[in-house]
């Protein structure tokens, strides 16, 4: 009653606090709301703890959880860390390449302005004589602070910012159409020259940097401004054609034709700037620079010029590394705790089990755990108490005999009783296990109105395990035959069934398919003794080499035979061939041939399948005498009474070893 009372008190208190919080009473309602909030948090923590205890109650789950934390989780975190760090480093490096390229263009503008100034100062009054032309660069000429010629986009008065010290970042000026450009001024006495870059600034900077550079105004439609914590982060809109025109040409020149390495995968954006008025240098909106490059370009420039790396990158790497180390350390400590706890419990179980093995059934394990191991320890104590009063040799023997009897009955039920018959065939069989449970097996399956399948198999060994394997093979065979699979596929699947297990076993088998209407016989052999064909007074041994199921190889012998009316087929296990006499010598293959060849006048025409079976068994019994059988004996005899075949000697239309 303790748990229900606690739940009732908790529910009553929660309802009272909810009512007080809704009444609006000063102080009391606030206190009730805080109480509800604290109770909700505690309840959530309690539910999480119960879920944690419920999930990790099994030892296997605890081990799996600890192994996941130690061996699996750090791997994707490390990959993520390396990927993010490498991308950030590449982005900062692209920024350095861009700034170096802009500085180089700015320097070229200054040199061009100096050349023009030399021409201006050499002129004797009047209009200045233009100097050498530069592609993509225009000039404005000043005298006494007024523009006297050149590009009309330049300010009419000598700019006030001329001659000011350059900052770390490049200074961009707005042309008449609002596009950003670079400018440089040079003065000497009353003369001065202003150089403006009026060409494709993006292409010029891109050629210098070896990466694609796109300088964009804030109102550019390709940019999206994302504000995070009062910081505006520019993002480039992704379009289907990402590098049109000059950008595509640039990447094609730098490419070696290799995917990934020569694909423009690296994108970076920087805010530079502001955009200045060329006359007053009044700052406007900041510019956004979008950088794009290939991994090969970054690696080549990084290792060839060894540029400086921003310290913030290393700080980010240190932060990620510290987080990863913390997770790994916590996982390691948790795993060590679990392993130590489990090892101590397992050691106690091992010591108690050893005492029981030595006959001390009074041993008990002190139970101090409330998980699956504690339940296992309690079960062990109960088992030891039961064994102390129930274990006896007679009871164990009786139980064993009952189990063997059940297994024997089960095995007998697997052997077919109602054999197919009719005008087409006559069957006679024998199944005689040498022990309580044998390893031989045979079956006759009706596939269709005109088709039969005869199977005979021998599982290595004797006893309960062999009988169970035989039952497993029969179940698998019935499923495969009902699925109308090819014989080679049936043997291949049975080979897989035999291989599944900790103990290495071998199974020899012969699978025969008989068409009663056409008299066609197909035999597939997997390491089993030969099949015998009795025709007239002759006996033909059909020996087909093949690999046993569960063996090293997967090759199976095959023979196609045209049956005649009156032919008798004999399938048998090696228990008949290897039946030993008083001198220890086996009956042998030659004796089998001789016993089957002893037919009356007219060959086998007057003999039934049962006559052939009895004649062979009588010969084996005479040879063995009173010696007990050392192996299972299985025999299937079939007399074919269908349509008459082609007259003459037996014709094997195909005999080959078929790989599976």
C-alpha positions, 0 to 999 in steps of 0.5 A: 500500500505504500506506493499507491498512497504516495501516488495519491498524495502526489496527485492531491498535492499537484491538484491543490497547487494547480488550483492555487496557481489559478486563483491569483492570490498574491504570493500564494499563487506565485509559490504554487506556480513555482511548486508546480514547475519544480514538481514538473521538473522532478517528475520529468527527471524521475521518468527519465531515471525510470526509463534509464533503469528500465532500458539498462536493466539487461547487462547486454544493453549496458555493455552495448551502450558503453561500447557504443560510447567508446568505440562508435560515437567518437568516430563520427565526431572525429570525422565531423571535427576534421571536416569542419576544421579543414573547411574552416581552414580552407575558407580562411586561406581563401580569404588570405589569397583574395586579400593578397590578390586585391593588394597586387591589383592595387599596387599595379594601379599605383605603378600605372598612375606613376607612369601617367604622372611622369607624362603629365609633368613632362608636358609644358602647359595646356592639356596633358599628353596621355601616357601608355594605355593599360587594359581595364584602367582609366586615368584622370589628370589634375592640376592645381586640385582640378581635373583637367582631363581623363575619365569623367567618372573621376571626381572634379576636384582632387579627392581629399582621401588621396595620399592617406595611409592604406589600411589592412583591408582594401578600399573599394570606391563606387563608379558611376553605375554603382559597381565597386572598383579600386583606385590609386592616386599619385601627385607631384607638385601641382599635378596629380593622377587618379587611376581607376580600374574600370575592367572586370574586377572580379576576373582580374582579382580571380586571375591573381588569386587562382580562385574565383572571386565575386565582389557583391553589393549588399543589394545583389540578388544572389546574396541572402543576409542571415542575421544571427545574434545581431551579426549579418552573415552573407550567404550566396544563393545556390543556382543551377549554373554556379560558375558561368562565364569567366569562372568556368574558364578559370576552373577549366584552366586549373583542372586536371580532369579529376572529380572532387579534387577539381570540382569547385566545392569550397565556398567562403564569404567575407564582409569587406569594406565599406563602399566609398564615395570617390569624391568624399570617401564617405562610407556606404554599405559594406561589400560582400566577397564570395570566394569559390575554389577547388580542393586542389588549388587550396592544397597547392597554394597552402603547401607552396606558399605556407601562408599564415593561419588565423589563430581563431581556426586553432582556437576552434580546433582546440574547442572541438578537440576538448569536447571530443576528449570530454565525451571520450573520457566520460564514456571510458569512465562509464565503461570501466565502471560497468566492466568492473561491476560485471566482472565482480558479479561474474566471478561470484557466479563462476565460483558458485558454479564450480562449487556445484560442479564439485558436488557442494549444492549448499553454496549460495550467492549473496544477492545485492543487485537489483538488475538482471544479474541480481535476478540471475543470482537469485535464480541460481540460488533457487536452482542450487536448492532444488538440485540439493533435494532432486538430483539423483542418478536414477531420476537422471537416467529415467529422464534421459531414457524418456528423452531418447524415446521421444527423439526416437519416436520423432525420428520414426515419424520423419520416415515416410510410411505411405509410399507413392504407388500405382501403375508406374512404380513399385517401392520397397524400403528399409530403415534400421538405425544402429543406435537409439537415434540414427543419422540416415534418412530417406524420403519419396516425394510426389512432385506432380502426377508424373514426377517423383523425387527419391532422396537418401542421405547419411548424416555423420555420427549418431545420437540426439544431435545427429537425429536433430540435424536429420530432422532439420535437413528434412524440413529444409528439403521439403521447403526447397522441393515445394518451391520447385527449385532446381536440384543443384540449388537444393543441394547448395541450400542444404549445404548451407544448412549443414554448415550453419553450426559450431560443430563440423558435420558431413552429410552424404546424399543422393537426389533422384528425379523420376518422370514416370511418363517419359521414363527419364531419371536424373540422379544428383550425388553429393558424396553418397555411395553409388546407385545401382540399376538392374536391367535384365540380368545385368547390374550397372553401378552408377558411381558419381563423384561429388562433394558431401554436404558441409565438406570443402567443395561444392561439386555434385555428380549428375547422371541422366538415364532413360529407364526401361520397363522392368528396370530396378533402381537400388539406393542404399547407405554405407551401413550395408556396404560397410557391414563388418563380419566376424573378421572385421572386413566390410561387406564391400561394393563387389559383394553388393554387385554380386548379391544384386546380380543373383537373379532368376531366369529372365533377369529381374523381370519376375522379381518385385522390389521387395524381392530385390530388397530381401535378397540383398539383406539376406546376403548382408545378414549371412555375411555379418552373422551375429555381429551387431550393426555398427552403422545405420542401414537404409535401403530404397528399391524401386521397380519401374513399370511405366512405358517401355523405353528404348530397347537395348543396353542402358544409355546414360545420356549425361554424366558430369560433375556439376559445380554449384 
